[in-house]
Amino acid sequence: MSVTAPYRSSACAQLHALRCRQITARWLLDQTLTHLAKVNPGLNAVVTLDIAGARAAADAADRHLAATGTTLGPLHGLPVTVKDALETKGMRTTCGSPDLTDHVPARDADVVALLRAAGAIIIGKTNTAAMCQDIQTSNPVFGRTKNPFDETRTPGGSSGGPAVAVAAGLTALEIGSDLAGSLRLPAAYCGVYALRTSRGAAPVVPTRGHIPRPPGWLTSSDMIALGPIARTAADLDVLLDVIAAPAPADGAAWRIDLPAPKFTDLSQYRVGIWADDDYCRVDSATRGLLDRVARLVRSAGAIVDDSSRPVDFATSDRLFQRLMYATGAASASDEAFAADCEAADALTDDDPRALYLKSRTMRHRDWARADEARHKLRGRWADYFAEHDILLTPAAPTAAVDDQTSLPSPQRYITVDGERRSFFDQTTWINLAGPVGLPSIVLPAGTTDTGLPLAVQIIGPYLADRTLIAAARQLALILPTPTAPPALTA
């Protein structure tokens, strides 16, 4: 670990130094805060700080270790930030909404409570899109977060603040939330690792206390998953150990016991590769990246299949959109929902607005049938993973796109090899895993000619989260070393 710049080190290295008493929690915190004060004004990733509370917690951790010789938990003394969508006791939690500007929760989100119980020192909150409803990161309360590699580019969203904070060394670990790629798109654009955890009838990581839903709600979307963000795959494992847990109400009887990694070497894997598709074409740089990764995986001795497909891309994406729009209606006001119902009833099925409005207002019978289609889709993925261990795909069609937070949504678009495309094509590839609750990792795998990070996605079988992390660790050994943004080395 760098003694002069500990924030550049991995979470594993920082935790080892803390456990061995090479450093104190208070010293590490103060070094991190000094770095944060230097670089965060140019990034706007961390938007709320509790310096006094963090110092008190760090001092308490140091006293405990000195008095008992034992740590408070697996994250003992590690300074971390928390996405502003996760309620944090005693700390302003706005989710970027003016309506929540003064919201200070009296209770932690379940996952934040797990961080505290593990000994983490929560120093502040990271920026998000307003109510997590954009794939960029800007809101009326705190403004725009900048990509650490190029301030004219978006860091992605809605977990842009968390991804930038990890990339820039403002925190070693973060927790992001992911319904429509909100965790993994920012990781891809910022050159870090992120894991969308498995989600079945219940999530692997508890979601109560995530906004949206509104503060005080006990339920959350049936599609949302929380997961770790880190600068290394090994650090993902460290945080997953802490946050993979049942909701408190289920803790008396349930345990989350994710299976150990299936393999120890890349040569043991049966690897599927889905490098491109007519439904969502990728640019030449991304296609070249997937071709290079395929060659590296083959040279490592893995069995590679680049022709089989688990599902029909268009069918999967349409089902994802229907379910996403449906779950998003839960917290709409009665007046707004009534207006949506009236508008939906007036549309024919071929109207461009029909998919959104008719999905958002679908009857329970229609949702039950969509849910049945989801389970059948899960079955097709399970059949695929009976013959493959992991699937590699693009993370996005391109590297980070231009920031367009100043434009109204209808005017936003992306360009893929000169072709103007839908703004929301950015998340089409990573949304393959969304409707079926499969684990998915995004990891840095190269750069463009201009130095922007490029990433790949690994999708695996349900509950194979640790196998995906192990695969990412093996891939990291043969991929180029990720480029650090200037803020990390400042």
C-alpha distance (Angstrom), angle and dihedral (degrees) to the residues before:
residue distance angle dihedral
M1 . . .
S2 3.79 . .
V3 3.80 107.4 .
T4 3.78 92.5 -163.0
A5 3.82 94.6 46.7
P6 3.81 109.7 20.7
Y7 3.80 92.3 166.7
R8 3.81 88.6 71.2
S9 3.79 90.6 62.8
S10 3.78 126.6 88.6
A11 3.78 121.2 -95.7
C12 3.81 88.0 -111.0
A13 3.81 91.2 56.9
Q14 3.80 93.3 46.4
L15 3.81 92.3 48.6
H16 3.81 91.8 48.3
A17 3.80 90.9 52.3
L18 3.80 90.4 49.3
R19 3.81 94.3 48.6
C20 3.82 92.3 47.5
R21 3.83 90.8 47.5
Q22 3.78 92.3 -121.4
I23 3.81 85.5 132.2
T24 3.78 135.5 11.7
A25 3.77 127.1 -121.3
R26 3.80 90.2 -119.3
W27 3.81 92.9 52.3
L28 3.83 92.1 48.4
L29 3.79 90.8 47.8
D30 3.80 93.2 50.6
Q31 3.82 91.6 48.0
T32 3.80 89.9 50.7
L33 3.80 92.8 47.6
T34 3.80 91.4 49.7
H35 3.80 90.4 52.7
L36 3.80 90.6 45.2
A37 3.81 92.1 52.4
K38 3.81 88.9 52.2
V39 3.81 101.8 48.4
N40 3.80 109.0 18.4
P41 3.85 95.6 75.9
G42 3.80 88.3 65.3
L43 3.81 93.6 47.6
N44 3.82 106.8 32.1
A45 3.79 91.9 -148.9
V46 3.83 98.8 133.3
V47 3.80 109.5 51.6
T48 3.82 103.9 170.8
L49 3.81 128.0 37.8
D50 3.81 132.8 -170.0
I51 3.79 99.8 -169.2
A52 3.80 95.8 161.8
G53 3.79 92.8 49.3
A54 3.80 92.2 46.1
R55 3.80 92.7 50.1
A56 3.78 91.3 48.9
A57 3.82 90.3 50.7
A58 3.82 92.2 46.9
D59 3.81 91.9 49.8
A60 3.81 90.0 49.3
A61 3.81 90.3 51.0
D62 3.80 91.0 51.5
R63 3.80 92.1 48.7
H64 3.80 91.2 49.4
L65 3.81 93.4 51.4
A66 3.79 91.9 46.1
A67 3.81 93.4 48.9
T68 3.80 100.2 41.1
G69 3.77 106.7 21.2
T70 3.81 88.3 -130.8
T71 3.76 132.1 102.3
L72 3.78 126.0 -119.0
G73 3.80 90.1 -120.6
P74 3.80 143.7 -52.8
L75 3.83 92.7 -54.0
H76 3.80 94.7 44.0
G77 3.80 110.4 167.5
L78 3.80 96.9 -11.0
P79 3.83 113.7 143.6
V80 3.81 111.0 -132.6
T81 3.77 138.6 169.0
V82 3.79 127.4 -139.7
K83 3.80 129.2 -142.4
D84 3.79 110.9 -104.0
A85 3.80 89.0 -122.0
L86 3.83 91.2 70.1
E87 3.78 115.6 81.4
T88 3.80 110.9 -119.1
K89 3.79 119.9 -167.3
G90 3.78 113.1 -113.2
M91 3.82 93.2 0.0
R92 3.78 125.5 100.2
T93 3.80 110.5 -101.2
T94 3.81 113.8 -173.5
C95 3.82 107.6 155.3
G96 3.80 82.8 -143.5
S97 3.81 92.6 -70.8
P98 3.82 121.8 134.2
D99 3.81 87.4 -145.5
L100 3.82 88.7 63.8
T101 3.81 98.6 41.2
D102 3.80 92.1 120.6
H103 3.79 98.2 33.1
V104 3.82 110.3 133.6
P105 3.82 109.6 173.3
A106 3.79 121.4 -137.3
R107 3.81 90.2 -152.3
D108 3.79 135.9 44.7
A109 3.77 122.4 -118.4
D110 3.80 106.7 -106.0
V111 3.81 92.8 -106.1
V112 3.81 92.1 49.2
A113 3.81 89.3 52.4
L114 3.81 87.9 53.9
L115 3.81 90.0 53.7
R116 3.80 91.9 51.8
A117 3.81 92.5 45.9
A118 3.81 88.8 53.4
G119 3.81 90.9 56.1
A120 3.81 100.1 -104.0
I121 3.82 118.3 154.2
I122 3.81 108.3 -132.4
I123 3.78 107.7 -149.2
G124 3.81 102.1 173.5
K125 3.78 151.8 -47.8
T126 3.80 130.4 -71.5
N127 3.77 127.4 -138.4
T128 3.79 125.8 -96.0
A129 3.77 139.4 177.1
A130 3.79 111.4 -85.3
M131 3.80 106.4 -76.4
C132 3.84 87.0 -12.6
Q133 3.80 88.8 -78.7
D134 3.79 103.3 132.7
I135 3.78 137.8 58.2
Q136 3.80 88.8 -132.7
T137 3.81 125.4 63.8
S138 3.78 117.1 -116.7
N139 3.78 135.0 107.3
P140 3.83 140.5 172.8
V141 3.81 92.8 -106.0
F142 3.80 102.5 53.3
G143 3.79 106.9 7.5
R144 3.80 128.2 -137.2
T145 3.78 130.2 -16.4
K146 3.81 114.3 -144.8
N147 3.77 129.0 -136.8
P148 3.83 107.4 -107.9
F149 3.83 92.1 -136.0
D150 3.82 98.3 47.7
E151 3.78 123.9 3.9
T152 3.81 91.4 -150.9
R153 3.81 89.7 63.3
T154 3.78 127.9 75.2
P155 3.80 119.6 -110.5
G156 3.80 87.0 -146.0
G157 3.75 125.2 -115.6
S158 2.81 167.4 -39.4
S159 3.83 90.4 -14.4
G160 3.80 92.3 39.4
G161 3.79 94.5 124.4
P162 3.82 93.2 53.1
A163 3.81 93.4 47.3
V164 3.81 93.2 47.8
A165 3.81 91.2 46.7
V166 3.81 91.3 54.2
A167 3.82 94.0 43.4
A168 3.81 92.1 49.6
G169 3.81 96.3 45.8
L170 3.81 95.2 -111.7
T171 3.80 86.6 127.4
A172 3.79 133.8 4.2
L173 3.81 94.4 -141.1
E174 3.79 137.7 24.0
I175 3.77 138.9 175.1
G176 3.77 118.1 -131.8
S177 3.78 132.2 -175.1
D178 3.77 125.1 -129.8
L179 3.78 130.6 -165.2
A180 3.81 100.9 135.5
G181 3.79 100.8 12.5
S182 3.80 95.7 -63.9
L183 3.81 91.9 140.1
R184 3.79 102.3 37.6
L185 3.82 102.8 38.6
P186 3.84 92.0 60.4
A187 3.80 89.9 47.1
A188 3.80 89.9 53.1
Y189 3.80 92.9 48.4
C190 3.82 94.3 45.0
G191 3.80 99.6 44.0
V192 3.82 99.4 -114.3
Y193 3.81 137.9 115.1
A194 3.81 125.0 -98.2
L195 3.79 134.0 174.9
R196 3.78 124.8 -154.6
T197 3.79 100.2 -155.5
S198 3.79 125.7 -136.4
R199 3.76 117.5 -82.3
G200 3.79 124.9 -164.7
A201 3.78 129.1 146.3
A202 3.81 84.3 -36.7
P203 3.81 127.0 23.5
V204 3.81 122.6 -109.0
V205 3.81 87.3 -132.4
P206 3.83 115.7 43.2
T207 3.80 113.9 -113.5
R208 3.82 105.0 -167.5
G209 3.78 109.7 125.5
H210 3.80 95.7 34.9
I211 3.82 115.9 130.9
P212 2.96 119.6 -111.7
R213 3.14 103.8 63.9
P214 3.80 94.8 68.4
P215 3.82 120.2 -93.7
G216 3.78 110.8 -78.3
W217 3.80 97.0 28.6
L218 3.79 114.5 130.0
T219 3.80 95.5 -157.0
S220 3.78 132.8 61.0
S221 3.78 137.4 -167.4
D222 3.79 115.0 -58.3
M223 3.82 88.1 -131.6
I224 3.78 103.3 47.4
A225 3.80 120.2 104.7
L226 3.80 130.1 -176.6
G227 3.76 122.7 -145.7
P228 3.80 146.7 162.6
I229 3.81 128.7 -85.2
A230 3.80 119.1 -158.9
R231 3.80 144.7 150.4
T232 3.82 93.2 -114.4
A233 3.79 136.0 34.2
A234 3.81 90.4 -123.5
D235 3.80 89.2 58.8
L236 3.81 90.1 54.1
D237 3.80 87.0 59.3
V238 3.80 92.4 51.2
L239 3.79 92.8 54.6
L240 3.80 94.5 39.9
D241 3.82 88.5 58.3
V242 3.80 88.3 59.3
I243 3.78 103.2 41.4
A244 3.82 101.8 37.3
A245 3.78 97.2 96.7
P246 3.80 141.2 119.5
A247 3.76 120.8 -97.4
P248 3.83 109.7 -87.9
A249 3.81 92.5 -106.8
D250 3.82 89.6 58.9
G251 3.80 97.0 41.9
A252 3.79 95.4 97.1
A253 3.79 91.6 66.5
W254 3.80 110.0 11.8
R255 3.78 131.3 74.2
I256 3.78 128.6 -175.5
D257 3.79 103.1 -137.8
L258 3.78 106.8 169.8
P259 3.82 113.2 -162.9
A260 3.78 118.3 -102.9
P261 3.82 117.5 -104.9
K262 3.76 111.8 -69.4
F263 3.81 95.4 -137.7
T264 3.80 141.2 21.7
D265 3.79 99.6 -153.2
L266 3.79 133.8 44.9
S267 3.80 90.9 -128.4
Q268 3.81 89.0 68.8
Y269 3.81 94.8 61.0
R270 3.78 129.4 98.1
V271 3.79 99.3 -144.0
G272 3.77 126.5 -161.8
I273 3.80 117.1 -159.2
W274 3.81 122.9 -160.9
A275 3.79 100.3 -179.8
D276 3.80 101.7 169.5
D277 3.79 142.2 -9.6
D278 3.79 137.3 -163.6
Y279 3.80 88.6 -124.8
C280 3.83 92.1 64.4
R281 3.79 112.5 8.4
V282 3.80 117.8 -158.2
D283 3.80 125.6 -143.3
S284 3.79 124.8 -99.9
A285 3.81 93.7 -99.2
T286 3.79 92.1 53.4
R287 3.79 93.2 44.3
G288 3.80 89.5 49.8
L289 3.80 88.7 50.8
L290 3.81 92.6 53.4
D291 3.80 90.5 48.0
R292 3.83 90.8 52.5
V293 3.80 91.9 47.2
A294 3.80 90.7 49.9
R295 3.81 90.8 52.8
L296 3.80 91.7 48.6
V297 3.80 92.6 49.1
R298 3.80 91.4 49.5
S299 3.80 91.2 48.1
A300 3.81 88.9 52.3
G301 3.80 88.6 61.4
A302 3.80 100.7 -106.0
I303 3.80 121.4 143.7
V304 3.80 105.4 -111.8
D305 3.81 127.9 -160.1
D306 3.79 114.3 -176.4
S307 3.80 98.3 168.4
S308 3.83 108.1 56.3
R309 3.81 118.3 88.2
P310 3.82 124.0 -158.9
V311 3.82 96.4 -151.3
D312 3.78 143.2 -1.6
F313 3.81 104.8 -87.4
A314 3.80 96.9 -144.3
T315 3.81 93.9 47.2
S316 3.79 92.0 49.0
D317 3.80 93.3 47.8
R318 3.79 94.7 48.6
L319 3.80 91.3 50.3
F320 3.79 89.8 48.3
Q321 3.79 91.4 53.0
R322 3.80 93.1 47.7
L323 3.80 92.9 51.5
M324 3.81 93.1 42.8
Y325 3.80 93.6 52.1
A326 3.80 90.8 46.1
T327 3.79 95.5 52.7
G328 3.80 91.5 45.6
A329 3.80 91.8 63.9
A330 3.81 95.6 64.8
S331 3.79 96.8 92.0
A332 3.81 98.6 35.7
S333 3.79 115.0 123.2
D334 3.79 117.3 -101.2
E335 3.80 90.3 -112.4
A336 3.80 94.5 50.1
F337 3.78 93.1 46.1
A338 3.81 92.1 49.0
A339 3.80 89.2 52.2
D340 3.82 90.3 50.1
C341 3.82 90.7 50.7
E342 3.79 91.8 50.7
A343 3.81 91.6 48.0
A344 3.82 92.7 46.7
D345 3.79 92.9 51.0
A346 3.81 89.7 55.3
L347 3.82 94.4 55.0
T348 3.77 129.9 88.9
D349 3.80 116.8 -134.5
D350 3.81 92.4 -107.6
D351 3.80 94.3 55.9
P352 3.84 110.7 114.0
R353 3.81 89.7 -125.4
A354 3.80 94.7 50.4
L355 3.80 99.2 87.5
Y356 3.80 91.9 55.9
L357 3.80 100.3 40.5
K358 3.80 98.8 37.2
S359 3.81 91.0 47.2
R360 3.79 92.4 46.5
T361 3.80 91.3 52.2
M362 3.81 100.7 34.7
R363 3.80 118.8 143.7
H364 3.77 119.1 -111.2
R365 3.79 90.3 -106.3
D366 3.80 89.8 57.6
W367 3.79 91.6 47.3
A368 3.82 90.8 50.1
R369 3.80 89.1 54.0
A370 3.80 91.0 47.9
D371 3.79 88.2 50.2
E372 3.80 89.2 51.9
A373 3.80 88.5 52.3
R374 3.80 88.1 51.0
H375 3.81 91.5 54.9
K376 3.79 91.3 48.6
L377 3.80 88.8 50.8
R378 3.80 88.8 51.8
G379 3.78 87.5 54.0
R380 3.80 91.6 55.3
W381 3.80 90.2 50.7
A382 3.82 89.7 49.1
D383 3.80 90.0 52.9
Y384 3.79 89.5 51.3
F385 3.79 92.6 50.4
A386 3.78 90.9 50.3
E387 3.80 84.8 73.1
H388 3.83 100.9 27.6
D389 3.80 130.1 47.2
I390 3.81 98.9 -156.9
L391 3.80 138.7 1.9
L392 3.82 122.7 -139.9
T393 3.81 118.3 -154.1
P394 3.79 138.0 156.7
A395 3.79 114.2 -79.9
A396 3.80 92.3 -145.0
P397 3.80 136.8 -9.5
T398 3.82 91.8 -105.9
A399 3.78 143.2 3.2
A400 3.81 117.4 -84.6
V401 3.79 110.9 -38.8
D402 3.77 128.0 -140.8
D403 3.77 114.8 -71.5
Q404 3.80 108.8 -104.1
T405 3.78 102.1 175.5
S406 3.80 90.2 123.1
L407 3.81 91.8 60.1
P408 3.81 125.9 79.8
S409 3.79 112.2 -110.9
P410 3.84 97.1 -104.6
Q411 3.82 90.6 58.4
R412 3.80 96.3 52.2
Y413 3.78 122.0 102.5
I414 3.78 142.3 147.9
T415 3.79 130.0 -129.5
V416 3.80 120.7 -133.3
D417 3.81 112.6 -171.1
G418 3.78 90.0 -29.3
E419 3.81 95.6 -45.4
R420 3.79 118.2 119.6
R421 3.81 109.3 -128.8
S422 3.79 140.4 176.9
F423 3.79 113.7 -72.8
F424 3.80 89.5 -130.0
D425 3.80 93.6 57.4
Q426 3.81 83.8 89.0
T427 3.80 90.8 82.1
T428 3.81 102.0 33.5
W429 3.81 94.9 101.9
I430 3.79 96.4 46.2
N431 3.79 90.6 46.3
L432 3.80 89.9 67.9
A433 3.81 88.1 86.6
G434 3.81 96.0 42.5
P435 3.82 106.5 80.2
V436 3.80 93.6 43.7
G437 3.82 99.4 45.2
L438 3.80 96.4 -122.6
P439 3.80 122.0 157.4
S440 3.78 114.9 -106.4
I441 3.79 132.6 -175.9
V442 3.78 126.9 -162.2
L443 3.81 114.8 -159.3
P444 3.80 135.1 176.5
A445 3.79 111.3 -101.5
G446 3.80 107.7 166.1
T447 3.79 144.7 -38.9
T448 3.78 140.1 -99.2
D449 3.79 121.7 -111.6
T450 3.81 87.4 -93.5
G451 3.81 94.2 52.0
L452 3.80 101.3 -102.4
P453 3.82 115.5 143.4
L454 3.80 119.9 -102.4
A455 3.79 120.5 -160.1
V456 3.78 142.6 -168.8
Q457 3.78 130.1 -148.9
I458 3.80 127.2 -132.4
I459 3.81 116.8 -158.6
G460 3.79 120.3 -170.6
P461 3.80 141.6 176.1
Y462 3.78 121.0 -67.9
L463 3.83 110.6 -73.4
A464 3.82 92.6 8.8
D465 3.81 90.7 117.5
R466 3.80 93.8 129.6
T467 3.80 92.6 47.6
L468 3.81 88.4 55.5
I469 3.80 91.5 50.8
A470 3.81 89.8 49.3
A471 3.81 90.0 50.1
A472 3.80 90.6 49.5
R473 3.81 90.0 51.8
Q474 3.80 90.3 51.9
L475 3.79 92.6 46.7
A476 3.80 90.4 50.6
L477 3.80 88.6 61.8
I478 3.81 92.1 62.2
L479 3.81 100.9 32.0
P480 3.81 124.8 83.7
T481 3.80 115.0 -84.2
P482 3.82 106.9 -95.7
T483 3.78 114.8 -103.6
A484 3.80 113.8 -117.4
P485 3.80 118.7 -133.5
P486 3.82 116.1 -118.5
A487 3.81 92.0 -106.0
L488 3.81 92.3 63.5
T489 3.79 92.3 57.9
A490 3.79 96.0 38.8
